Amino acid sequence: MKSGFFGSDAQTVSAQLDSLIDHYAQQGWEFYSLEKVNIQIMPGCIGQMLGQNASYISLDQVIFRQTA
């Protein structure tokens, strides 16, 4: 068992993903992939006037496909 800053976070995320996959598997869905999606955030009017650039956030998306 890992401990420390990364250990507990990794265990939590792993348990959440496992639970999500099990939940959808019971409904006839199959886990397909885990994809990263980058979203561009544009600054508001004042931010643009002050020369701020766009920022980006990255989200993980869980992809399922329906089993036949």
NORPEJO-V375768 format. One record per pair of residues at least 12 apart in sequence whose C-alpha atoms are under 6 Angstrom apart, sorted by the first residue. I is the first residue (numbers start at 1). J is the second residue. D is the distance in Angstrom with one decimal. If there is no record, write none. Layout:
BEGIN
i:I j:J d:D
i:I j:J d:D
END
This chain:
BEGIN
i:28 j:67 d:5.8
i:29 j:65 d:5.6
i:29 j:66 d:4.4
i:29 j:67 d:5.6
i:30 j:64 d:5.4
i:30 j:65 d:5.2
i:30 j:66 d:5.9
i:31 j:64 d:4.5
i:32 j:63 d:5.4
i:32 j:64 d:4.9
i:33 j:63 d:5.1
i:34 j:61 d:5.7
i:34 j:62 d:4.7
i:34 j:63 d:6.0
i:35 j:60 d:5.6
i:35 j:61 d:5.1
i:36 j:59 d:5.6
i:36 j:60 d:4.5
i:37 j:58 d:5.6
i:37 j:59 d:5.2
i:38 j:57 d:5.7
i:38 j:58 d:4.4
i:39 j:56 d:5.5
i:39 j:57 d:5.4
i:40 j:55 d:5.9
i:40 j:56 d:4.6
i:41 j:54 d:5.5
i:41 j:55 d:5.1
i:41 j:56 d:5.8
i:42 j:54 d:4.6
END
